[in-house]
Amino acid sequence: MDTPALFPMDAIRTDGWFERIGESVGSFQALCDIVGERFFAFSMITGARITALTVDRRNPDSTLVDFVVGVSEEEATSADTQRLTLADFRRRLVSALMAEEPIGPIPQRATDTEAIQLHIGVRYLLLAPLYGYSMEELRISDEGSELRLLHDGIEEVYALATFRMRVLAHVREDLDRASRGASRGAIDLSRMPEAEAAAERDDHNTVIELLAAWPAPLTIFLRTPEGQTATPDTRNSIARGLGLLGTACAAVGDVGQAEEVLRLAIQYAGDGPNAGDIYSRLGDALLGDDRAGEAIGALRRAANLRSDGTLVWPKLAEAFISRGRYAAAWGALIEAREAGCEAAVLFKSEEAVKKHLGASLDALTPLLG
């Protein structure tokens, strides 16, 4: 093909654009708190400029939002102003983002940043950082366009069309959570002992009932001064609770929500004592969703953070086997045995590796050991 195969994203990466705007807008944090951080970002992406808010403290969804679309501040008149309740305003924003945006023509030069932006979609370039995606490279081949990116530090690769759908799924999930009416007061750490007890007996529905209201307000709390200065104990407790919720969501089949919750947990965990466990839970959820390639990165990170080896290494071996990486799987199985994992847990994976490696396994084992 005539076009270059690889297009670096350094020149058009949009990481941190929303936060940079916040540094220059005096009412930024208040708007984030009332409208919702991501919904405020959505308004900027869609060109809906908020001009006034009439806050209803007793029923936040009934807060009135005055806004204009496509008119500058200097040119706007009262006739240009629209008014919706906050709930309807959020739905309007999401509807605008869901409108079809065709994939632009294939760029011809790596230096043609405008063509690359149009090919990927400006809307998606701006939405991506809101969900922890940092684009690294656009790859174009006869099979189509692919994006290589980092998602909360884990490398992932998606077909461009798949990535677009994935981002819009995140947007819809934000609207679903907001519609369920989660409020800031729903963060109640006193629920943790009850949630942990429910998790111990695999009562996933109870865990969800207790903690389902956490993610939306915690996404906002993370950006506030209080969130930034929260004590390590508070952040660890929040991360642990989100970890329980993420695992429960995955167990009942809501993997999209589980992934979102666990990636939020990663942000709260930082390098703290719960980080390895959170990455392990994320890897387990991805593996259960037949996304072994993505699970490998999360499980490796869990192993590096010294998470429970009897849980991480068998899962990592399973992920490697799913991807046809049998030598790596055998190395993971060796680590699992050394961690004290029971032979019965490893039997199926060991048999799969032996079947595919055959006689070469005898030569490989000393090298891995």
SULMO-V306509 format. One record per helix or strand of 3 or more residues. SS is the DSSP state (@ for helix, = for strand). FROM is the first residue (numbers start at 1). TO is the last residue. If there is no record, write none. Layout:
SS|FROM|TO, SS|FROM|TO
//
This chain:
=|6|8, @|17|22, @|28|35, @|37|46, =|48|54, @|60|62, =|64|69, @|78|80, =|82|85, @|86|98, @|113|120, @|122|131, =|133|141, =|144|151, =|154|159, @|160|179, @|184|186, @|189|200, @|204|211, @|214|221, @|225|228, @|232|251, @|255|269, @|275|288, @|292|304, @|309|322, @|326|338, @|343|357, @|360|368
//
